[in-house]
Amino acid sequence: MLQVNLSAVFTLCRDVGAHMLAQPAQLPGARRGAIVNVASLLSFQGGITVPAYAASKGGVAQLTKALSNEWAGKGISVNAIAPGYVATEMNAALMEDPERAASILARIPAGRWGAPEDFKGAVVYLASQASAYVSGEVLTVDGGWMGR
């Protein structure tokens, strides 16, 4: 879990960041590029029965902030999205557990689990010129879960 969710993200950020730093800052605002990582609600919460996952996603959130501190002044913004509960195969066991699924759904103000399509707007924003002055942020996209 730590290898896939954190070590791989670190390695990819390091290598992509090095490539971006080697490029001239020719994007609007003297930017070199944008990195958007995928964190999780469990970057902020411990979760239930998933300590390795929570630790790995907490690490992604802090890595995002640390790299932003290093690279924002060099024209590279580093941000992350933190998806809430998403109706995917990864969450099939949760969705099939009537009690757990009901408790999760009851806490989501939007009244539904997320869909993969719910994240594209946030990613496009963080990768675009529209967010040129945004770096080191972990944007929750969770149907309102964290607002409760």
N, CA, C and O atoms as a GROMACS GRO file, in nm:
protein
  592
    1MET      N    1   0.082  -0.119   0.000
    1MET     CA    2   0.000   0.000   0.000
    1MET      C    3   0.087   0.126   0.000
    1MET      O    4   0.063   0.218  -0.078
    2LEU      N    5   0.187   0.130   0.086
    2LEU     CA    6   0.275   0.247   0.092
    2LEU      C    7   0.357   0.261  -0.036
    2LEU      O    8   0.383   0.373  -0.082
    3GLN      N    9   0.399   0.149  -0.093
    3GLN     CA   10   0.478   0.154  -0.215
    3GLN      C   11   0.398   0.214  -0.330
    3GLN      O   12   0.447   0.302  -0.401
    4VAL      N   13   0.274   0.168  -0.348
    4VAL     CA   14   0.191   0.215  -0.460
    4VAL      C   15   0.140   0.356  -0.434
    4VAL      O   16   0.150   0.442  -0.522
    5ASN      N   17   0.085   0.381  -0.317
    5ASN     CA   18   0.017   0.508  -0.290
    5ASN      C   19   0.108   0.623  -0.253
    5ASN      O   20   0.071   0.739  -0.271
    6LEU      N   21   0.226   0.595  -0.201
    6LEU     CA   22   0.314   0.704  -0.158
    6LEU      C   23   0.450   0.702  -0.228
    6LEU      O   24   0.490   0.803  -0.286
    7SER      N   25   0.520   0.590  -0.222
    7SER     CA   26   0.653   0.586  -0.283
    7SER      C   27   0.647   0.612  -0.433
    7SER      O   28   0.731   0.684  -0.487
    8ALA      N   29   0.550   0.554  -0.502
    8ALA     CA   30   0.537   0.576  -0.646
    8ALA      C   31   0.504   0.722  -0.676
    8ALA      O   32   0.556   0.779  -0.772
    9VAL      N   33   0.418   0.784  -0.594
    9VAL     CA   34   0.385   0.926  -0.613
    9VAL      C   35   0.510   1.011  -0.592
    9VAL      O   36   0.534   1.104  -0.669
   10PHE      N   37   0.588   0.980  -0.490
   10PHE     CA   38   0.712   1.054  -0.466
   10PHE      C   39   0.804   1.043  -0.586
   10PHE      O   40   0.857   1.144  -0.634
   11THR      N   41   0.825   0.921  -0.635
   11THR     CA   42   0.915   0.899  -0.748
   11THR      C   43   0.868   0.973  -0.873
   11THR      O   44   0.948   1.037  -0.941
   12LEU      N   45   0.739   0.964  -0.902
   12LEU     CA   46   0.685   1.032  -1.021
   12LEU      C   47   0.696   1.184  -1.007
   12LEU      O   48   0.734   1.252  -1.103
   13CYS      N   49   0.664   1.236  -0.891
   13CYS     CA   50   0.677   1.381  -0.869
   13CYS      C   51   0.822   1.425  -0.885
   13CYS      O   52   0.850   1.526  -0.949
   14ARG      N   53   0.914   1.350  -0.827
   14ARG     CA   54   1.056   1.383  -0.836
   14ARG      C   55   1.101   1.388  -0.982
   14ARG      O   56   1.170   1.482  -1.024
   15ASP      N   57   1.062   1.287  -1.058
   15ASP     CA   58   1.109   1.279  -1.196
   15ASP      C   59   1.039   1.381  -1.286
   15ASP      O   60   1.104   1.445  -1.369
   16VAL      N   61   0.909   1.397  -1.272
   16VAL     CA   62   0.836   1.496  -1.351
   16VAL      C   63   0.880   1.637  -1.311
   16VAL      O   64   0.897   1.725  -1.396
   17GLY      N   65   0.898   1.658  -1.182
   17GLY     CA   66   0.945   1.789  -1.136
   17GLY      C   67   1.081   1.824  -1.193
   17GLY      O   68   1.104   1.938  -1.233
   18ALA      N   69   1.172   1.727  -1.197
   18ALA     CA   70   1.305   1.752  -1.254
   18ALA      C   71   1.293   1.788  -1.402
   18ALA      O   72   1.363   1.877  -1.451
   19HIS      N   73   1.205   1.719  -1.472
   19HIS     CA   74   1.183   1.750  -1.614
   19HIS      C   75   1.128   1.892  -1.630
   19HIS      O   76   1.176   1.968  -1.714
   20MET      N   77   1.029   1.927  -1.551
   20MET     CA   78   0.971   2.062  -1.558
   20MET      C   79   1.074   2.169  -1.525
   20MET      O   80   1.079   2.272  -1.592
   21LEU      N   81   1.155   2.144  -1.424
   21LEU     CA   82   1.257   2.243  -1.385
   21LEU      C   83   1.361   2.264  -1.495
   21LEU      O   84   1.420   2.371  -1.505
   22ALA      N   85   1.383   2.162  -1.576
   22ALA     CA   86   1.480   2.174  -1.685
   22ALA      C   87   1.425   2.251  -1.805
   22ALA      O   88   1.500   2.288  -1.895
   23GLN      N   89   1.294   2.276  -1.805
   23GLN     CA   90   1.230   2.349  -1.915
   23GLN      C   91   1.230   2.499  -1.887
   23GLN      O   92   1.229   2.540  -1.771
   24PRO      N   93   1.230   2.580  -1.992
   24PRO     CA   94   1.216   2.724  -1.969
   24PRO      C   95   1.077   2.756  -1.917
   24PRO      O   96   0.980   2.688  -1.951
   25ALA      N   97   1.068   2.859  -1.836
   25ALA     CA   98   0.939   2.901  -1.778
   25ALA      C   99   0.863   2.982  -1.883
   25ALA      O  100   0.857   3.105  -1.874
   26GLN      N  101   0.805   2.914  -1.980
   26GLN     CA  102   0.740   2.981  -2.093
   26GLN      C  103   0.588   2.984  -2.084
   26GLN      O  104   0.523   3.046  -2.168
   27LEU      N  105   0.531   2.919  -1.986
   27LEU     CA  106   0.385   2.923  -1.972
   27LEU      C  107   0.345   3.060  -1.915
   27LEU      O  108   0.428   3.127  -1.855
   28PRO      N  109   0.220   3.100  -1.934
   28PRO     CA  110   0.177   3.230  -1.877
   28PRO      C  111   0.212   3.239  -1.728
   28PRO      O  112   0.198   3.143  -1.653
   29GLY      N  113   0.257   3.356  -1.688
   29GLY     CA  114   0.295   3.377  -1.549
   29GLY      C  115   0.428   3.316  -1.515
   29GLY      O  116   0.455   3.290  -1.398
   30ALA      N  117   0.513   3.293  -1.614
   30ALA     CA  118   0.645   3.231  -1.594
   30ALA      C  119   0.634   3.094  -1.527
   30ALA      O  120   0.718   3.057  -1.445
   31ARG      N  121   0.530   3.021  -1.564
   31ARG     CA  122   0.511   2.888  -1.507
   31ARG      C  123   0.580   2.782  -1.591
   31ARG      O  124   0.602   2.798  -1.711
   32ARG      N  125   0.614   2.674  -1.524
   32ARG     CA  126   0.675   2.558  -1.591
   32ARG      C  127   0.577   2.441  -1.599
   32ARG      O  128   0.593   2.352  -1.682
   33GLY      N  129   0.475   2.442  -1.514
   33GLY     CA  130   0.380   2.333  -1.517
   33GLY      C  131   0.306   2.317  -1.386
   33GLY      O  132   0.322   2.395  -1.292
   34ALA      N  133   0.224   2.213  -1.382
   34ALA     CA  134   0.142   2.185  -1.265
   34ALA      C  135   0.140   2.035  -1.241
   34ALA      O  136   0.128   1.956  -1.334
   35ILE      N  137   0.150   1.998  -1.115
   35ILE     CA  138   0.138   1.859  -1.073
   35ILE      C  139   0.012   1.849  -0.989
   35ILE      O  140  -0.010   1.930  -0.898
   36VAL      N  141  -0.070   1.750  -1.018
   36VAL     CA  142  -0.192   1.725  -0.941
   36VAL      C  143  -0.187   1.581  -0.891
   36VAL      O  144  -0.198   1.487  -0.969
   37ASN      N  145  -0.171   1.566  -0.762
   37ASN     CA  146  -0.168   1.434  -0.699
   37ASN      C  147  -0.309   1.393  -0.656
   37ASN      O  148  -0.400   1.476  -0.652
   38VAL      N  149  -0.325   1.265  -0.626
   38VAL     CA  150  -0.453   1.215  -0.577
   38VAL      C  151  -0.435   1.170  -0.432
   38VAL      O  152  -0.370   1.069  -0.405
   39ALA      N  153  -0.493   1.247  -0.342
   39ALA     CA  154  -0.491   1.214  -0.200
   39ALA      C  155  -0.623   1.141  -0.168
   39ALA      O  156  -0.667   1.058  -0.248
   40SER      N  157  -0.685   1.170  -0.056
   40SER     CA  158  -0.808   1.104  -0.015
   40SER      C  159  -0.864   1.177   0.106
   40SER      O  160  -0.793   1.254   0.171
   41LEU      N  161  -0.990   1.152   0.136
   41LEU     CA  162  -1.044   1.202   0.264
   41LEU      C  163  -0.962   1.147   0.380
   41LEU      O  164  -0.949   1.211   0.485
   42LEU      N  165  -0.906   1.028   0.360
   42LEU     CA  166  -0.826   0.969   0.467
   42LEU      C  167  -0.688   1.032   0.478
   42LEU      O  168  -0.604   0.986   0.555
   43SER      N  169  -0.663   1.137   0.400
   43SER     CA  170  -0.546   1.221   0.425
   43SER      C  171  -0.568   1.302   0.552
   43SER      O  172  -0.473   1.348   0.615
   44PHE      N  173  -0.696   1.320   0.588
   44PHE     CA  174  -0.735   1.402   0.703
   44PHE      C  175  -0.794   1.322   0.818
   44PHE      O  176  -0.799   1.370   0.931
   45GLN      N  177  -0.839   1.200   0.790
   45GLN     CA  178  -0.905   1.116   0.890
   45GLN      C  179  -0.835   0.980   0.895
   45GLN      O  180  -0.774   0.938   0.797
   46GLY      N  181  -0.846   0.913   1.007
   46GLY     CA  182  -0.780   0.784   1.023
   46GLY      C  183  -0.850   0.668   0.955
   46GLY      O  184  -0.787   0.567   0.926
   47GLY      N  185  -0.980   0.682   0.930
   47GLY     CA  186  -1.053   0.572   0.868
   47GLY      C  187  -1.077   0.457   0.964
   47GLY      O  188  -1.038   0.462   1.081
   48ILE      N  189  -1.142   0.355   0.914
   48ILE     CA  190  -1.173   0.235   0.992
   48ILE      C  191  -1.114   0.115   0.919
   48ILE      O  192  -1.147   0.091   0.803
   49THR      N  193  -1.029   0.042   0.984
   49THR     CA  194  -0.963  -0.080   0.934
   49THR      C  195  -0.871  -0.057   0.813
   49THR      O  196  -0.844  -0.151   0.738
   50VAL      N  197  -0.824   0.065   0.792
   50VAL     CA  198  -0.738   0.093   0.677
   50VAL      C  199  -0.617   0.180   0.715
   50VAL      O  200  -0.593   0.283   0.651
   51PRO      N  201  -0.542   0.142   0.818
   51PRO     CA  202  -0.432   0.229   0.862
   51PRO      C  203  -0.324   0.252   0.757
   51PRO      O  204  -0.272   0.363   0.747
   52ALA      N  205  -0.289   0.152   0.679
   52ALA     CA  206  -0.185   0.170   0.577
   52ALA      C  207  -0.234   0.266   0.468
   52ALA      O  208  -0.158   0.351   0.421
   53TYR      N  209  -0.359   0.252   0.429
   53TYR     CA  210  -0.415   0.341   0.327
   53TYR      C  211  -0.418   0.484   0.380
   53TYR      O  212  -0.377   0.577   0.310
   54ALA      N  213  -0.466   0.503   0.502
   54ALA     CA  214  -0.473   0.637   0.561
   54ALA      C  215  -0.333   0.698   0.573
   54ALA      O  216  -0.314   0.816   0.544
   55ALA      N  217  -0.236   0.618   0.615
   55ALA     CA  218  -0.099   0.668   0.627
   55ALA      C  219  -0.043   0.707   0.491
   55ALA      O  220   0.024   0.810   0.478
   56SER      N  221  -0.070   0.626   0.390
   56SER     CA  222  -0.016   0.656   0.257
   56SER      C  223  -0.079   0.782   0.200
   56SER      O  224  -0.008   0.864   0.140
   57LYS      N  225  -0.208   0.801   0.218
   57LYS     CA  226  -0.274   0.919   0.163
   57LYS      C  227  -0.243   1.044   0.246
   57LYS      O  228  -0.239   1.154   0.192
   58GLY      N  229  -0.222   1.028   0.376
   58GLY     CA  230  -0.173   1.140   0.456
   58GLY      C  231  -0.035   1.183   0.408
   58GLY      O  232  -0.004   1.302   0.405
   59GLY      N  233   0.046   1.086   0.371
   59GLY     CA  234   0.178   1.115   0.316
   59GLY      C  235   0.170   1.190   0.184
   59GLY      O  236   0.250   1.281   0.158
   60VAL      N  237   0.073   1.153   0.100
   60VAL     CA  238   0.056   1.224  -0.028
   60VAL      C  239   0.021   1.371  -0.003
   60VAL      O  240   0.073   1.459  -0.071
   61ALA      N  241  -0.066   1.396   0.094
   61ALA     CA  242  -0.103   1.534   0.125
   61ALA      C  243   0.018   1.615   0.171
   61ALA      O  244   0.038   1.728   0.128
   62GLN      N  245   0.099   1.558   0.258
   62GLN     CA  246   0.216   1.630   0.307
   62GLN      C  247   0.325   1.642   0.201
   62GLN      O  248   0.395   1.744   0.195
   63LEU      N  249   0.341   1.540   0.118
   63LEU     CA  250   0.436   1.547   0.007
   63LEU      C  251   0.396   1.660  -0.088
   63LEU      O  252   0.481   1.735  -0.136
   64THR      N  253   0.267   1.672  -0.115
   64THR     CA  254   0.216   1.778  -0.201
   64THR      C  255   0.254   1.914  -0.146
   64THR      O  256   0.300   2.001  -0.220
   65LYS      N  257   0.236   1.934  -0.017
   65LYS     CA  258   0.269   2.062   0.045
   65LYS      C  259   0.420   2.087   0.045
   65LYS      O  260   0.465   2.198   0.018
   66ALA      N  261   0.497   1.984   0.076
   66ALA     CA  262   0.643   1.999   0.081
   66ALA      C  263   0.700   2.032  -0.057
   66ALA      O  264   0.786   2.119  -0.069
   67LEU      N  265   0.652   1.963  -0.161
   67LEU     CA  266   0.701   1.993  -0.296
   67LEU      C  267   0.657   2.131  -0.342
   67LEU      O  268   0.730   2.199  -0.413
   68SER      N  269   0.538   2.173  -0.301
   68SER     CA  270   0.493   2.308  -0.333
   68SER      C  271   0.589   2.411  -0.273
   68SER      O  272   0.623   2.510  -0.338
   69ASN      N  273   0.631   2.388  -0.150
   69ASN     CA  274   0.726   2.479  -0.085
   69ASN      C  275   0.856   2.491  -0.164
   69ASN      O  276   0.916   2.597  -0.170
   70GLU      N  277   0.897   2.381  -0.225
   70GLU     CA  278   1.022   2.379  -0.302
   70GLU      C  279   1.006   2.439  -0.441
   70GLU      O  280   1.096   2.506  -0.490
   71TRP      N  281   0.892   2.414  -0.506
   71TRP     CA  282   0.881   2.441  -0.649
   71TRP      C  283   0.789   2.556  -0.689
   71TRP      O  284   0.799   2.604  -0.802
   72ALA      N  285   0.700   2.602  -0.602
   72ALA     CA  286   0.607   2.708  -0.643
   72ALA      C  287   0.683   2.832  -0.690
   72ALA      O  288   0.644   2.894  -0.788
   73GLY      N  289   0.790   2.866  -0.623
   73GLY     CA  290   0.869   2.982  -0.662
   73GLY      C  291   0.949   2.962  -0.789
   73GLY      O  292   1.008   3.056  -0.842
   74LYS      N  293   0.951   2.838  -0.837
   74LYS     CA  294   1.023   2.806  -0.961
   74LYS      C  295   0.926   2.780  -1.076
   74LYS      O  296   0.966   2.729  -1.181
   75GLY      N  297   0.798   2.814  -1.055
   75GLY     CA  298   0.701   2.803  -1.163
   75GLY      C  299   0.627   2.672  -1.174
   75GLY      O  300   0.563   2.645  -1.276
   76ILE      N  301   0.635   2.589  -1.071
   76ILE     CA  302   0.562   2.462  -1.073
   76ILE      C  303   0.465   2.460  -0.956
   76ILE      O  304   0.506   2.467  -0.840
   77SER      N  305   0.337   2.452  -0.986
   77SER     CA  306   0.240   2.439  -0.878
   77SER      C  307   0.220   2.290  -0.849
   77SER      O  308   0.219   2.207  -0.940
   78VAL      N  309   0.206   2.258  -0.722
   78VAL     CA  310   0.186   2.120  -0.679
   78VAL      C  311   0.064   2.120  -0.587
   78VAL      O  312   0.066   2.180  -0.480
   79ASN      N  313  -0.040   2.052  -0.631
   79ASN     CA  314  -0.165   2.042  -0.556
   79ASN      C  315  -0.213   1.898  -0.558
   79ASN      O  316  -0.152   1.812  -0.621
   80ALA      N  317  -0.322   1.873  -0.489
   80ALA     CA  318  -0.382   1.740  -0.490
   80ALA      C  319  -0.533   1.755  -0.480
   80ALA      O  320  -0.584   1.856  -0.432
   81ILE      N  321  -0.602   1.653  -0.525
   81ILE     CA  322  -0.744   1.641  -0.496
   81ILE      C  323  -0.759   1.531  -0.391
   81ILE      O  324  -0.679   1.438  -0.386
   82ALA      N  325  -0.862   1.544  -0.309
   82ALA     CA  326  -0.891   1.443  -0.208
   82ALA      C  327  -1.034   1.394  -0.231
   82ALA      O  328  -1.130   1.452  -0.178
   83PRO      N  329  -1.048   1.288  -0.310
   83PRO     CA  330  -1.181   1.235  -0.336
   83PRO      C  331  -1.246   1.180  -0.210
   83PRO      O  332  -1.180   1.131  -0.119
   84GLY      N  333  -1.378   1.191  -0.209
   84GLY     CA  334  -1.456   1.126  -0.104
   84GLY      C  335  -1.487   0.984  -0.145
   84GLY      O  336  -1.412   0.923  -0.221
   85TYR      N  337  -1.596   0.932  -0.095
   85TYR     CA  338  -1.636   0.796  -0.129
   85TYR      C  339  -1.686   0.791  -0.273
   85TYR      O  340  -1.777   0.864  -0.310
   86VAL      N  341  -1.624   0.704  -0.352
   86VAL     CA  342  -1.653   0.696  -0.495
   86VAL      C  343  -1.705   0.556  -0.527
   86VAL      O  344  -1.651   0.456  -0.481
   87ALA      N  345  -1.809   0.551  -0.606
   87ALA     CA  346  -1.869   0.423  -0.646
   87ALA      C  347  -1.782   0.357  -0.753
   87ALA      O  348  -1.804   0.374  -0.873
   88THR      N  349  -1.681   0.282  -0.704
   88THR     CA  350  -1.591   0.208  -0.793
   88THR      C  351  -1.574   0.068  -0.738
   88THR      O  352  -1.622   0.035  -0.630
   89GLU      N  353  -1.507  -0.014  -0.814
   89GLU     CA  354  -1.482  -0.152  -0.773
   89GLU      C  355  -1.404  -0.157  -0.641
   89GLU      O  356  -1.424  -0.248  -0.560
   90MET      N  357  -1.318  -0.060  -0.618
   90MET     CA  358  -1.240  -0.056  -0.494
   90MET      C  359  -1.330  -0.049  -0.371
   90MET      O  360  -1.294  -0.099  -0.264
   91ASN      N  361  -1.446   0.012  -0.385
   91ASN     CA  362  -1.539   0.027  -0.272
   91ASN      C  363  -1.657  -0.069  -0.277
   91ASN      O  364  -1.756  -0.051  -0.206
   92ALA      N  365  -1.648  -0.171  -0.361
   92ALA     CA  366  -1.759  -0.265  -0.376
   92ALA      C  367  -1.800  -0.328  -0.243
   92ALA      O  368  -1.919  -0.338  -0.214
   93ALA      N  369  -1.703  -0.369  -0.162
   93ALA     CA  370  -1.736  -0.432  -0.033
   93ALA      C  371  -1.812  -0.335   0.057
   93ALA      O  372  -1.906  -0.376   0.126
   94LEU      N  373  -1.772  -0.208   0.059
   94LEU     CA  374  -1.843  -0.109   0.140
   94LEU      C  375  -1.986  -0.088   0.089
   94LEU      O  376  -2.080  -0.081   0.167
   95MET      N  377  -2.000  -0.078  -0.041
   95MET     CA  378  -2.132  -0.053  -0.099
   95MET      C  379  -2.225  -0.172  -0.081
   95MET      O  380  -2.347  -0.156  -0.076
   96GLU      N  381  -2.168  -0.293  -0.071
   96GLU     CA  382  -2.249  -0.414  -0.055
   96GLU      C  383  -2.282  -0.444   0.092
   96GLU      O  384  -2.364  -0.532   0.120
   97ASP      N  385  -2.220  -0.373   0.184
   97ASP     CA  386  -2.249  -0.390   0.326
   97ASP      C  387  -2.361  -0.290   0.361
   97ASP      O  388  -2.335  -0.170   0.372
   98PRO      N  389  -2.484  -0.339   0.378
   98PRO     CA  390  -2.598  -0.248   0.395
   98PRO      C  391  -2.581  -0.148   0.509
   98PRO      O  392  -2.615  -0.031   0.494
   99GLU      N  393  -2.530  -0.194   0.621
   99GLU     CA  394  -2.515  -0.105   0.738
   99GLU      C  395  -2.408   0.002   0.713
   99GLU      O  396  -2.430   0.120   0.737
  100ARG      N  397  -2.292  -0.042   0.665
  100ARG     CA  398  -2.181   0.053   0.641
  100ARG      C  399  -2.217   0.149   0.527
  100ARG      O  400  -2.192   0.269   0.537
  101ALA      N  401  -2.275   0.097   0.420
  101ALA     CA  402  -2.313   0.182   0.307
  101ALA      C  403  -2.414   0.288   0.350
  101ALA      O  404  -2.405   0.403   0.308
  102ALA      N  405  -2.509   0.249   0.432
  102ALA     CA  406  -2.611   0.345   0.480
  102ALA      C  407  -2.547   0.451   0.567
  102ALA      O  408  -2.584   0.569   0.558
  103SER      N  409  -2.453   0.413   0.653
  103SER     CA  410  -2.389   0.513   0.740
  103SER      C  411  -2.304   0.611   0.659
  103SER      O  412  -2.298   0.729   0.691
  104ILE      N  413  -2.238   0.562   0.555
  104ILE     CA  414  -2.158   0.650   0.469
  104ILE      C  415  -2.249   0.746   0.395
  104ILE      O  416  -2.226   0.866   0.395
  105LEU      N  417  -2.350   0.693   0.332
  105LEU     CA  418  -2.442   0.777   0.254
  105LEU      C  419  -2.512   0.881   0.340
  105LEU      O  420  -2.538   0.993   0.294
  106ALA      N  421  -2.543   0.845   0.464
  106ALA     CA  422  -2.611   0.939   0.554
  106ALA      C  423  -2.524   1.061   0.586
  106ALA      O  424  -2.577   1.166   0.621
  107ARG      N  425  -2.393   1.046   0.574
  107ARG     CA  426  -2.303   1.157   0.607
  107ARG      C  427  -2.269   1.245   0.486
  107ARG      O  428  -2.211   1.353   0.503
  108ILE      N  429  -2.303   1.202   0.367
  108ILE     CA  430  -2.269   1.278   0.247
  108ILE      C  431  -2.384   1.373   0.215
  108ILE      O  432  -2.489   1.327   0.170
  109PRO      N  433  -2.368   1.504   0.237
  109PRO     CA  434  -2.476   1.598   0.211
  109PRO      C  435  -2.531   1.593   0.069
  109PRO      O  436  -2.649   1.621   0.047
  110ALA      N  437  -2.447   1.558  -0.029
  110ALA     CA  438  -2.494   1.551  -0.168
  110ALA      C  439  -2.592   1.435  -0.187
  110ALA      O  440  -2.663   1.430  -0.287
  111GLY      N  441  -2.594   1.342  -0.093
  111GLY     CA  442  -2.690   1.232  -0.099
  111GLY      C  443  -2.654   1.120  -0.194
  111GLY      O  444  -2.739   1.038  -0.228
  112ARG      N  445  -2.528   1.114  -0.236
  112ARG     CA  446  -2.486   1.007  -0.327
  112ARG      C  447  -2.335   0.986  -0.316
  112ARG      O  448  -2.262   1.074  -0.270
  113TRP      N  449  -2.292   0.868  -0.358
  113TRP     CA  450  -2.150   0.841  -0.370
  113TRP      C  451  -2.099   0.917  -0.492
  113TRP      O  452  -2.176   0.946  -0.584
  114GLY      N  453  -1.972   0.949  -0.493
  114GLY     CA  454  -1.914   1.016  -0.608
  114GLY      C  455  -1.899   0.922  -0.726
  114GLY      O  456  -1.902   0.800  -0.711
  115ALA      N  457  -1.883   0.981  -0.842
  115ALA     CA  458  -1.855   0.908  -0.966
  115ALA      C  459  -1.722   0.959  -1.019
  115ALA      O  460  -1.686   1.073  -0.994
  116PRO      N  461  -1.648   0.877  -1.092
  116PRO     CA  462  -1.520   0.923  -1.145
  116PRO      C  463  -1.530   1.056  -1.220
  116PRO      O  464  -1.436   1.136  -1.215
  117GLU      N  465  -1.639   1.081  -1.287
  117GLU     CA  466  -1.657   1.205  -1.363
  117GLU      C  467  -1.661   1.329  -1.272
  117GLU      O  468  -1.639   1.440  -1.319
  118ASP      N  469  -1.690   1.310  -1.146
  118ASP     CA  470  -1.700   1.424  -1.053
  118ASP      C  471  -1.567   1.492  -1.026
  118ASP      O  472  -1.565   1.600  -0.966
  119PHE      N  473  -1.456   1.434  -1.069
  119PHE     CA  474  -1.324   1.487  -1.034
  119PHE      C  475  -1.256   1.560  -1.148
  119PHE      O  476  -1.156   1.628  -1.127
  120LYS      N  477  -1.309   1.547  -1.268
  120LYS     CA  478  -1.238   1.607  -1.381
  120LYS      C  479  -1.233   1.759  -1.373
  120LYS      O  480  -1.131   1.818  -1.410
  121GLY      N  481  -1.337   1.824  -1.328
  121GLY     CA  482  -1.336   1.970  -1.318
  121GLY      C  483  -1.229   2.020  -1.223
  121GLY      O  484  -1.158   2.116  -1.252
  122ALA      N  485  -1.217   1.955  -1.108
  122ALA     CA  486  -1.115   1.995  -1.010
  122ALA      C  487  -0.974   1.975  -1.065
  122ALA      O  488  -0.887   2.060  -1.044
  123VAL      N  489  -0.952   1.865  -1.135
  123VAL     CA  490  -0.819   1.839  -1.191
  123VAL      C  491  -0.787   1.939  -1.302
  123VAL      O  492  -0.676   1.992  -1.307
  124VAL      N  493  -0.884   1.964  -1.390
  124VAL     CA  494  -0.861   2.062  -1.497
  124VAL      C  495  -0.830   2.199  -1.437
  124VAL      O  496  -0.739   2.267  -1.483
  125TYR      N  497  -0.905   2.239  -1.335
  125TYR     CA  498  -0.879   2.368  -1.269
  125TYR      C  499  -0.736   2.373  -1.214
  125TYR      O  500  -0.664   2.469  -1.240
  126LEU      N  501  -0.697   2.271  -1.138
  126LEU     CA  502  -0.564   2.273  -1.076
  126LEU      C  503  -0.450   2.264  -1.176
  126LEU      O  504  -0.338   2.307  -1.148
  127ALA      N  505  -0.479   2.210  -1.294
  127ALA     CA  506  -0.376   2.200  -1.398
  127ALA      C  507  -0.372   2.323  -1.489
  127ALA      O  508  -0.283   2.334  -1.573
  128SER      N  509  -0.467   2.413  -1.474
  128SER     CA  510  -0.482   2.524  -1.568
  128SER      C  511  -0.426   2.655  -1.515
  128SER      O  512  -0.389   2.667  -1.398
  129GLN      N  513  -0.420   2.752  -1.604
  129GLN     CA  514  -0.378   2.888  -1.569
  129GLN      C  515  -0.472   2.951  -1.466
  129GLN      O  516  -0.431   3.040  -1.392
  130ALA      N  517  -0.596   2.906  -1.462
  130ALA     CA  518  -0.695   2.962  -1.368
  130ALA      C  519  -0.651   2.946  -1.223
  130ALA      O  520  -0.694   3.022  -1.137
  131SER      N  521  -0.565   2.847  -1.196
  131SER     CA  522  -0.518   2.825  -1.059
  131SER      C  523  -0.369   2.859  -1.045
  131SER      O  524  -0.300   2.801  -0.960
  132ALA      N  525  -0.320   2.950  -1.126
  132ALA     CA  526  -0.177   2.981  -1.127
  132ALA      C  527  -0.123   3.024  -0.991
  132ALA      O  528  -0.004   3.007  -0.964
  133TYR      N  529  -0.207   3.080  -0.905
  133TYR     CA  530  -0.162   3.128  -0.774
  133TYR      C  531  -0.205   3.032  -0.663
  133TYR      O  532  -0.207   3.069  -0.545
  134VAL      N  533  -0.239   2.910  -0.700
  134VAL     CA  534  -0.278   2.806  -0.604
  134VAL      C  535  -0.170   2.700  -0.604
  134VAL      O  536  -0.140   2.641  -0.708
  135SER      N  537  -0.111   2.674  -0.489
  135SER     CA  538  -0.011   2.568  -0.478
  135SER      C  539  -0.005   2.522  -0.333
  135SER      O  540  -0.015   2.601  -0.240
  136GLY      N  541   0.012   2.392  -0.316
  136GLY     CA  542   0.019   2.334  -0.182
  136GLY      C  543  -0.117   2.302  -0.125
  136GLY      O  544  -0.129   2.274  -0.006
  137GLU      N  545  -0.219   2.306  -0.208
  137GLU     CA  546  -0.355   2.281  -0.160
  137GLU      C  547  -0.397   2.137  -0.184
  137GLU      O  548  -0.355   2.072  -0.280
  138VAL      N  549  -0.481   2.088  -0.094
  138VAL     CA  550  -0.546   1.958  -0.110
  138VAL      C  551  -0.695   1.987  -0.118
  138VAL      O  552  -0.759   2.016  -0.017
  139LEU      N  553  -0.749   1.980  -0.238
  139LEU     CA  554  -0.888   2.016  -0.265
  139LEU      C  555  -0.979   1.895  -0.245
  139LEU      O  556  -0.970   1.797  -0.318
  140THR      N  557  -1.065   1.904  -0.146
  140THR     CA  558  -1.158   1.793  -0.124
  140THR      C  559  -1.271   1.800  -0.226
  140THR      O  560  -1.327   1.907  -0.252
  141VAL      N  561  -1.303   1.686  -0.281
  141VAL     CA  562  -1.412   1.671  -0.376
  141VAL      C  563  -1.493   1.552  -0.322
  141VAL      O  564  -1.470   1.436  -0.359
  142ASP      N  565  -1.588   1.584  -0.233
  142ASP     CA  566  -1.643   1.478  -0.148
  142ASP      C  567  -1.793   1.486  -0.126
  142ASP      O  568  -1.845   1.419  -0.036
  143GLY      N  569  -1.864   1.565  -0.204
  143GLY     CA  570  -2.009   1.577  -0.185
  143GLY      C  571  -2.047   1.644  -0.053
  143GLY      O  572  -2.163   1.639  -0.012
  144GLY      N  573  -1.951   1.707   0.013
  144GLY     CA  574  -1.977   1.777   0.138
  144GLY      C  575  -1.939   1.699   0.263
  144GLY      O  576  -1.962   1.747   0.374
  145TRP      N  577  -1.881   1.580   0.248
  145TRP     CA  578  -1.846   1.494   0.363
  145TRP      C  579  -1.766   1.570   0.470
  145TRP      O  580  -1.800   1.564   0.588
  146MET      N  581  -1.661   1.639   0.429
  146MET     CA  582  -1.574   1.705   0.528
  146MET      C  583  -1.641   1.825   0.593
  146MET      O  584  -1.594   1.874   0.696
  147GLY      N  585  -1.748   1.874   0.537
  147GLY     CA  586  -1.821   1.986   0.597
  147GLY      C  587  -1.907   1.947   0.716
  147GLY      O  588  -1.959   2.033   0.787
  148ARG      N  589  -1.921   1.818   0.738
  148ARG     CA  590  -2.003   1.770   0.849
  148ARG      C  591  -1.924   1.757   0.975
  148ARG      O  592  -1.979   1.718   1.078
   0.00000   0.00000   0.00000
